[in-house]
Amino acid sequence: MTNQPVQELLIYRWVTGFFSTPGDLTRELSQGGVVCDGGCQYLAVLTRIDHYRYQRQRLGMEKMYQLKTALLALCGRLFPQGYSCMGSDTYAVTILTRRGMIHPDAWEEAVLALRQALQAEFGVTLTVGVGTRAASAAAVPESVRNAYIAARYRMVFGPAQTIRYEDISMRVGVSPAYPDDEIKQLLRSFERGDPAEFERRLTNLFSIIYSQSVQFGLAAAGHLLMELYRCLPPDAQAGCDVVGIYTQLNECDDFSQQLSMLRSFGLAAIDNQQKGAVPSAKRKEQLDGILAYIHENYRHPDLSMTSIAEHAALSANTVRLLFREHGLASPKDYIQQLRMEEACRMLRETDLPAREIGEQVGFIDSRYFYVSFKKYSGKTAYEYRAVSTRG
């Protein structure tokens, strides 16, 4: 089996209908060495790295990349009748296939071995969500979706669990009445800038939400974040990475972490409004620290807005605003510029293949590197090297 450590999530494209026919899915699976025919059944096993943000800070980007590569390699070895890909920073997805029944003991033993290996090598734990069995390629997206839902139920069961969708499916789709009155009172305390009242009402609201349904709780936490964001004045909204915070809410390992995150968000917003704007000298110092971090780490594929913002202890929107204030390109374009400049230097001064140069400057996908380089320089890597050598 061939594992493909890709940045974009192939498996979620199946879920969202990127592959519109069973034939599209079958062709994608066949690229991973999986033969799909009428005798196959499928089962989605979704593996989530517990406490991901903490582990990324503890291990560093390079070690975290090694961890994700090792996770894919282990999936390939332990699930020989399947296809694995890295879904996102947090998830790896394996589609198991077997002619006939998929024996429970086989994948349970593989999951146990996977956990033990990663715990021993990297000190991390995994939560595993197991979907429903699919009798055909057309039903695989539903199995993957169910595996994702099962993994999300770590909010109740806790991290380092194996959760079958069948065990929790009766709780999916529950839609309790939304606690509108409690929300309104919470927002009033937030707008008044009363931190003690805000904390008390937020804690009470979470006890109401999570006493009903975890899926409801996940949706309610995101809704509450947006309500708090809308209460901020325009200048504060501009410095708030609400999308990044929403993503972090979904990465939490239990509801107490969500509560802590929203509490920190609300209290920080109240405090910032009372203190006023950050002095310009302080903002220049923040930018200098960010630029130094980027120059040190731009060769790492895992360098992202999230990791930059976490290093600077700022929101991603604040980081972007700092770049705009000082006349710089966006952080993404700034990183791309550094990578392209280094690639040009290496093409001129070394004999390394273009594919290897792309990897060394931070590109996982060589095809994306080739396209990006052509767009940047107007030449292919081969043409650029040939012209530079003649010059």
C-alpha positions in Angstrom: 0.0 0.0 0.0 1.2 3.5 -0.8 0.6 6.2 1.8 0.4 9.8 0.6 1.3 12.5 3.2 -0.7 15.3 1.6 -1.5 18.7 2.9 -5.0 18.9 1.6 -7.5 16.4 3.0 -8.4 14.0 0.2 -10.7 12.1 2.5 -12.8 15.1 3.5 -13.2 16.0 -0.2 -15.0 12.6 -0.4 -17.2 13.6 2.4 -18.1 17.0 0.9 -18.8 15.6 -2.5 -15.5 16.5 -4.2 -15.7 13.0 -5.8 -19.1 12.9 -7.2 -19.3 9.3 -8.3 -18.2 6.0 -6.9 -15.8 5.7 -9.9 -13.9 8.8 -8.8 -13.5 7.3 -5.3 -12.4 3.9 -6.7 -9.8 5.6 -8.9 -8.4 7.5 -5.9 -8.2 4.4 -3.8 -6.6 2.4 -6.6 -3.7 4.9 -6.5 -3.0 3.7 -3.0 -2.9 0.1 -4.1 -6.5 -0.7 -3.0 -8.4 -2.9 -5.4 -12.1 -2.1 -5.3 -14.7 -4.6 -6.6 -17.9 -6.2 -5.7 -16.3 -8.4 -3.1 -14.9 -5.4 -1.0 -16.3 -4.0 2.2 -15.0 -0.8 3.7 -14.5 0.7 7.2 -13.2 4.2 8.0 -10.8 4.5 11.0 -10.0 8.1 11.9 -7.1 8.7 14.2 -6.8 12.0 16.2 -3.7 13.2 17.9 -4.7 14.1 21.5 -3.8 17.5 22.9 -2.5 18.5 19.5 -1.6 22.1 20.2 0.3 21.2 23.4 2.1 18.5 21.6 3.1 20.8 18.8 4.5 23.3 21.3 6.3 20.5 23.2 7.8 18.7 20.2 8.4 21.6 17.8 7.5 21.7 14.1 10.2 19.4 12.8 9.5 16.7 15.4 5.8 17.1 14.8 6.3 16.6 11.1 8.2 13.4 11.9 5.4 12.3 14.2 2.8 12.7 11.4 5.0 11.0 8.9 5.5 8.1 11.4 1.8 7.9 12.0 1.1 7.4 8.2 3.9 4.9 7.9 2.5 2.9 10.9 -1.0 3.0 9.4 0.4 1.6 6.2 2.1 -1.3 8.0 -0.6 -2.1 10.6 -3.5 -1.7 8.1 -2.1 -3.5 5.0 -5.5 -3.8 3.4 -6.3 -0.1 3.3 -5.5 3.4 2.2 -4.2 6.1 4.5 -3.8 9.8 4.2 -3.1 12.7 6.6 -6.4 14.5 6.9 -5.2 17.7 8.6 -2.8 18.7 11.3 -4.8 16.6 13.7 -6.3 13.7 11.8 -5.1 10.7 9.8 -7.7 8.7 8.0 -7.5 5.0 6.9 -10.0 3.3 4.7 -9.8 -0.4 5.5 -10.9 -2.8 2.8 -11.4 -6.6 2.9 -13.0 -9.1 0.7 -15.8 -10.2 2.9 -16.1 -9.2 6.6 -13.7 -6.9 8.3 -12.8 -8.8 11.5 -13.0 -6.6 14.6 -10.0 -8.2 16.3 -7.7 -7.3 13.4 -8.2 -3.5 13.5 -8.5 -3.4 17.3 -5.1 -5.0 17.6 -3.7 -2.6 15.0 -5.0 0.4 16.8 -3.5 -0.9 20.1 -0.1 -1.4 18.4 -0.4 2.1 16.8 -1.0 3.7 20.2 1.8 1.8 21.9 4.3 2.8 19.1 3.5 6.5 19.1 3.4 6.6 22.9 6.8 5.0 23.2 8.4 7.0 20.4 6.8 10.5 20.8 4.9 10.4 24.1 1.5 11.1 22.5 -1.9 9.5 22.8 -4.5 8.9 20.2 -8.3 9.0 20.1 -9.7 6.7 17.4 -13.2 7.0 15.8 -14.5 4.0 13.9 -17.2 4.5 11.3 -19.9 2.3 10.0 -19.2 -0.5 7.5 -19.7 0.4 3.9 -20.7 -2.3 1.4 -19.6 -0.2 -1.6 -17.3 2.7 -2.5 -20.4 4.9 -2.8 -21.0 4.5 1.0 -17.4 5.2 2.1 -18.0 9.0 2.6 -20.8 8.2 5.2 -18.4 5.8 7.0 -15.8 8.5 7.1 -18.3 11.1 8.4 -19.4 8.7 11.1 -15.8 8.0 12.1 -15.2 11.8 12.4 -18.3 12.1 14.6 -17.1 9.2 16.8 -13.7 10.9 17.3 -15.4 14.1 18.2 -17.1 12.3 21.1 -13.9 12.5 23.0 -15.5 15.6 24.5 -17.5 13.1 26.6 -15.5 10.0 26.7 -12.1 11.7 27.1 -8.9 11.4 25.0 -7.1 8.1 24.3 -10.3 6.2 23.6 -11.6 4.0 20.8 -15.2 5.1 20.0 -17.4 3.2 17.6 -20.1 5.2 15.8 -22.6 2.6 16.6 -22.1 3.2 20.3 -23.1 6.8 20.1 -25.2 7.1 17.0 -28.5 7.4 19.0 -27.2 10.7 20.4 -26.4 12.3 17.0 -28.8 14.9 15.7 -30.3 15.8 19.0 -31.4 19.5 18.9 -32.3 20.7 22.4 -33.8 24.2 23.0 -31.1 26.8 22.8 -30.7 28.7 26.2 -31.4 32.2 24.7 -32.0 33.9 28.0 -28.7 32.7 29.5 -26.9 33.8 26.3 -28.4 37.3 26.5 -27.4 37.7 30.2 -23.9 36.5 29.4 -23.5 39.0 26.5 -24.8 41.9 28.7 -22.1 41.2 31.3 -19.5 41.0 28.5 -20.6 44.4 27.0 -20.6 46.0 30.5 -17.0 44.8 31.0 -17.9 42.9 34.2 -15.3 40.1 34.3 -16.6 38.4 37.5 -20.2 38.3 36.2 -19.0 37.1 32.8 -17.1 34.2 34.3 -20.0 33.1 36.4 -22.5 33.2 33.6 -20.2 31.5 31.2 -19.6 28.6 33.6 -23.4 28.3 34.2 -24.1 28.3 30.4 -21.6 25.5 29.8 -23.2 23.3 32.5 -26.6 23.8 30.7 -25.2 23.1 27.2 -23.2 19.9 27.9 -25.8 18.4 30.1 -27.8 17.8 26.9 -25.8 16.6 23.8 -22.2 16.8 23.0 -22.9 17.6 19.3 -25.2 20.4 20.5 -22.4 21.6 22.8 -19.8 21.7 20.0 -22.2 23.8 17.9 -23.2 26.0 20.8 -19.6 26.9 21.8 -18.9 28.0 18.2 -22.1 30.1 18.2 -21.2 31.7 21.5 -17.8 32.7 20.2 -19.4 34.5 17.2 -21.9 36.3 19.5 -19.0 37.5 21.7 -17.1 38.6 18.5 -20.1 40.6 17.3 -20.1 42.5 20.6 -16.6 43.8 20.0 -16.0 47.3 18.5 -14.7 47.3 14.9 -11.0 48.0 15.9 -11.0 45.0 18.3 -12.7 42.8 15.6 -9.9 43.7 13.2 -7.3 42.3 15.7 -9.3 39.2 16.5 -8.6 35.9 14.7 -12.1 34.5 15.2 -11.6 31.8 12.5 -8.5 30.6 14.2 -10.2 30.5 17.6 -13.1 28.7 16.2 -10.8 26.0 14.8 -9.1 25.7 18.2 -12.4 25.2 19.8 -12.9 22.1 17.6 -9.5 20.9 18.5 -10.1 20.8 22.2 -10.0 17.4 23.9 -12.8 18.1 26.3 -15.4 20.7 27.1 -13.4 22.1 30.0 -10.8 23.2 27.5 -13.5 24.9 25.4 -14.8 26.7 28.5 -11.2 27.8 29.4 -10.7 29.1 25.8 -13.9 31.1 25.7 -13.2 32.4 29.2 -9.7 33.6 28.2 -11.1 35.2 25.0 -13.8 37.1 26.9 -11.6 38.3 29.8 -8.8 39.3 27.4 -11.3 41.3 25.3 -12.7 43.1 28.4 -9.2 43.8 29.6 -8.0 45.1 26.2 -11.0 47.5 25.9 -10.1 48.9 29.4 -6.4 49.3 28.6 -6.7 50.8 25.2 -4.5 50.3 22.1 -1.0 48.8 22.3 1.7 51.4 21.9 3.3 51.5 18.4 6.8 50.7 19.8 5.4 47.5 21.3 3.9 46.6 18.0 7.2 47.0 16.2 8.8 44.8 18.8 6.1 42.2 18.2 6.7 42.3 14.5 10.4 42.0 14.8 10.0 38.8 16.9 7.6 37.3 14.4 9.9 38.0 11.4 12.9 36.4 13.3 10.7 33.4 13.9 9.7 33.1 10.3 13.3 33.5 9.0 14.4 30.7 11.4 11.5 28.3 10.5 10.4 29.0 6.9 12.0 25.8 5.6 9.6 23.7 7.8 6.5 22.5 6.0 4.5 22.9 9.1 5.1 26.7 9.5 1.6 28.2 9.4 -0.4 31.2 10.6 -1.5 29.2 13.6 2.1 28.3 14.7 3.3 31.9 14.1 0.4 33.4 16.1 1.0 30.9 18.9 4.7 31.7 19.0 3.9 35.4 19.2 1.0 34.9 21.7 -1.2 36.9 19.4 -4.3 36.2 17.2 -3.7 35.5 13.5 -5.6 38.6 12.6 -3.3 40.7 14.8 -0.3 39.2 13.1 -1.7 40.1 9.6 -2.5 43.6 10.9 1.1 44.1 12.0 2.4 43.1 8.6 0.0 45.6 6.9 0.9 48.4 9.3 4.5 48.1 8.4 4.0 47.9 4.6 4.8 44.1 4.3 3.1 41.5 2.2 0.8 39.1 4.0 2.5 36.5 6.2 1.7 33.8 3.7 3.2 35.7 0.8 6.2 36.8 2.9 7.0 33.1 3.7 6.5 32.2 0.0 8.9 34.9 -1.0 11.6 33.6 1.4 11.1 30.1 0.1 11.4 31.1 -3.5 14.5 33.2 -2.9 16.2 30.3 -1.2 15.1 27.9 -4.0 16.6 30.3 -6.6 19.9 30.4 -4.7 20.1 26.7 -4.4 19.3 26.2 -8.1 22.2 28.6 -8.9 24.7 27.3 -6.4 24.0 23.6 -6.0 23.4 20.5 -8.2 20.5 19.2 -6.1 17.5 18.1 -8.0 14.6 20.6 -8.1 12.4 18.1 -6.2 14.8 17.9 -3.3 15.3 21.7 -3.3 11.5 22.1 -3.0 11.5 19.8 0.0 14.4 21.7 1.7 12.6 25.0 1.4 9.3 23.7 2.8 7.2 22.1 0.1 5.8 18.7 0.8 4.2 18.4 -2.7 6.8 18.7 -5.5 4.1 19.5 -8.0 3.0 22.5 -6.0 6.6 23.6 -5.8 7.1 23.4 -9.5 3.9 25.5 -10.1 4.8 28.0 -7.4 8.3 28.5 -8.8 7.1 29.0 -12.4 4.6 31.6 -11.1 7.3 33.3 -9.1 10.2 33.3 -11.7 8.4 33.0 -15.0 10.6 29.9 -15.7 10.6 26.3 -14.7 13.3 25.2 -12.3 15.2 23.5 -15.1 15.0 26.7 -17.3 16.1 28.9 -14.4 19.1 26.7 -13.6 20.1 26.6 -17.2 19.9 30.3 -17.7 21.7 31.0 -14.4 24.5 28.5 -15.2 25.1 30.2 -18.6 25.2 33.6 -17.0 
